[in-house]
Amino acid sequence: MTTIDESTPPDLSHTALFLRFLRFGLLAFGGPVAQIAMIRRELVEQEGWISGARFNRLLAVLQVLPGPEAHELCVHLGMRAKGRIGGLLAGLGFMTPGLILMLGIGWIYVSLAPFVALLTGAFLGIQAAVVAIIVRAVHKIGAHILEDRWLWAVATVGFAATLYGVAFWIVLLAAGSAYALIAGRRFVLAGVVIAAAATLAVWLHPVVQGALPADTVVTGEVATGTLAMFWTGLKAGLLTFGGAYTAIPYVRADTVGRGLIDDGTFLDGVAFAGVIPAPLVIFCTFVGFVAGGWTGALAMTAGVFLPAFAFSMIFYERLEAIVADPRLHQLLAGVAAAVVGIIAATSLQLGWGTLQRAPSIPAAVAIFIAALAAVWFWKSRYAGPVVLASAGLAGWLVFRAA
């Protein structure tokens, strides 16, 4: 095992580098923890591409920044091997298997809709399990982020504001700014920020609700165009703090909230992403396909992964120095705490929608509780896929008469 700072990657051709990370992509089951462990085991412990100490520092830096951490690690390590072209090839290699699989799943889901309709019961069971997985994710993310009472307060306000219908950008800006000011003991300014945000939220709320009622279905080029799909993905990529689950509220707001897809289909996409070898944020590819076809899928995927490429490829030399600024940490801590509240509120909304679609509420609740218990106590990297498959079977058996 190589541990010195002078560790360097082997001299690989561009093709060999791409294939090396393509292999990681083919084996990327089990979520970010399993993916990062796989990369560390092979590239740090076995091949010495980078020292263990520097890998740990790099991982800490990437955890502060938005985006899928495992993918960002691949881009960064690819740059160590072959410069910026190497970073691009490594990132593309890691994401390609999941992208191809999800495009295929999206095509089957849309093209074979009558057949998919026969599996409605199974999908209802899977959707209940997905809500359980998201609830578990909220707990895990919150345990790492909510480190003091002020962050708990931020998360609580974010939860309530989301249920009230406040635009997420107001919540995030106010949360980050207010917590940074509180951490600096500038309580009066923090109060001013909170009051201004509350006033803006109340003022905009009736305008937004009047302009776009909850049951309105938006169609046409403005809603489903390539640029709109790219922008939705970009927002998700830039605001993914603490894991891909944090992208769920923003993508849902721009798709389900605009009537482009329904909550059931959205949850199906999250479920598919949980059983294929890919970063979980690849669910955006499925959502983009259902909402906007092939171009919508590719545009949303490009938006989601662009920040993951850009942060490493543009700020490679300055990354550690940038995130060492404590003011940035405080700002991002407030934003991340608000995100915890937003995801919690979104999981509640998704759960309520699932109950409304289920023919039997007790059965749906039972599947949810069983799935939550399984993902809570079962630590295997295969827990998610097995739970989803089991919930699908249970849903098919219970709801097949629906």
Salt bridges, closest charged atoms under 4 A:
GLU42 OE1 - ARG20 NH2 2.96
GLU42 OE1 - ARG23 NH1 2.87
GLU45 OE2 - ARG40 NE 3.72
GLU47 OE2 - ARG20 NH2 2.46
ASP254 OD2 - LYS235 NZ 2.64
ASP263 OD1 - ARG252 NE 2.88
GLU317 OE1 - ARG84 NH2 3.40
GLU320 OE1 - ARG57 NE 3.92
ASP325 OD2 - ARG327 NH2 2.97
